[in-house]
Amino acid sequence: MFKLFRLFPFLMLLAGCMTHQEQIEERIKQRPQALAVLDGENQDRIRKGQLKPGDAKELAWYVYGDPVRRLTKTTEQGKLEIWSYTQTEFDPNSRATYPVMRPVRTGSGHTVWVTDNYMVDSEPRLRETEVLRIEFKDGKISSIESMVNP
């Protein structure tokens, strides 16, 4: 039991190190039905992580997994379902402290002002950025938006 407990962090590290291709293959193993009806060329395209408008919603799940958010958009043309994927990263521009000036009495009886940094919180500031958005109409991909890094 103790050995298994010590191995748990290592096993979790390995689980987080799957490549995108390995993640796609794992999802295909979980639900092989939607991929089985495609011809060989389209199966290969999905296994490579390539989606296009007109693909079924299930194929988007194979490639990207469950979205972080699911939204509904209503337009004149009808309702759209939107899957949103994000990445979270440390925000270097956040400030967890701010300066505070306080009086300190010296040994000679004079008062001097000292600046200390007051800690607002001890948690690092994180920034969540949407990196991918997939819109579906009638169960099919209608558009794919992805973030382009400048």
N, C-alpha and C positions, 0 to 999 in steps of 0.2 A: 504494500500500500504506500509506504513512504517513498519508494523508488518511483512509483507512478506519479506521485505528487511533485517530485523534483523534475520529472520529465515534462510535466504539463506546460511550463513556459516555452520549452524548446518545441513542443508539438504545435503550440499556438503560433510560434514564429514561422514554422514550416508552412502552416495553413495560410498565412498571410503572404507567402512568397510565391504563390502560383502565378504563372504567366497568364496573360490575357487568353492565349490559345488554350491553356489548360483549364481555365475557368469556363470557357465556351464548351469544351468537351465534357466537363463535369455537368453543366446544365443540360446538355444533350442527353447524357445518360439518365438524368432525372426525368425528362419528358421527351422521349424520342419520336412521338407520334407526328408532330408538325413537320419535322425535318424529313421523315420517311416518305412523305407524299411529293417531295420535290425531286426534280431530275438531278443527275450527278453534278452538273455544272453549277446549279444553284446551291446544292449542298456544300460544295467546295467553297463557294463564295461566302456562305454563312460561317463555315468553319474558319475562314480567314478573317471574320469580323467585318465583312462588307455588307452594309444594308443599302437599300434604295427605296424611293417612294414606290408604293404599290405592294411592298412586302407585308405579310401578315404580322399582327402584333406579337404573336408568339416568337417570331424570328428575332424581333428586337429584344425580347427577353433572353433568348439564347446568347446574343452578342453582348448585351450590357447588364443583364440581371435585373433585379427589382429596382425601380427608381427611388430616389430619395423623397420625391414629392409626386403626387398625382393630382393634376388640375383638370378642371372642366372649363372649356371656352365655348361660349355661345355666340354664333355669328348669324348673318342672314342666310348663309348656306346650311346651317344646322349646328349641332353640337360636335365639338372636338374633344378628345381626351388627350392630355399632355403629360408626358413623362419627363421629369426633370432630374438631371444627375449633377451632383456638385462635388467639389473637392474642398477640403478644409486644410488651411495652412496657417502658420504663425504669421501674425501681422506685425512687422517690424516698426510700423508707425504708431502703434498703440503705446500709451504711457501708463504704466501701472503705478507710478509715483508722481507726486507733485511737491514742489518746494514749500516749506513752512518756516517762517521766521519766528524765533522765540527769544525772549530776553534772558540773559544769564548774568548773574551778579558775580563780579570778580572778587578776588581776595582783598583788594584795596577799596571795595565798596562801590565801584563803578558798574554801570550796566552796559553790556555789549549785546548786540543782536547776532544770533547765530542762525544759520540756515541749515535746516534738516530736511531730508526727503521723507515725506509722509507716504506710507504704503497704502494705496487704495485697496488693492486686493493682492492675493498671492498667486492667483491663477494666471497663466499666460493668456494673452489675448489672441483669439483665433478669428480668422476671416473665412467665411464660406463663399465660394464663387461658383455660379452655375457654369458648367463647362459643356453640357450637352442637353438639348431639348428635342424631344421627338413628339410630333403631333400625329394623332390617328383620327381618321374619319371612317366610320363603318367598319372598324376592325382592321384597317389597312393603314400603313404609314403614308401620311400626306406630305410631311416635310420633316427634315432633319436639320437642326441648327447646331453647330459646334463652335466652341470658342477658338479663335485664332490668336496665338500669342504674338504681340508686336515685336 
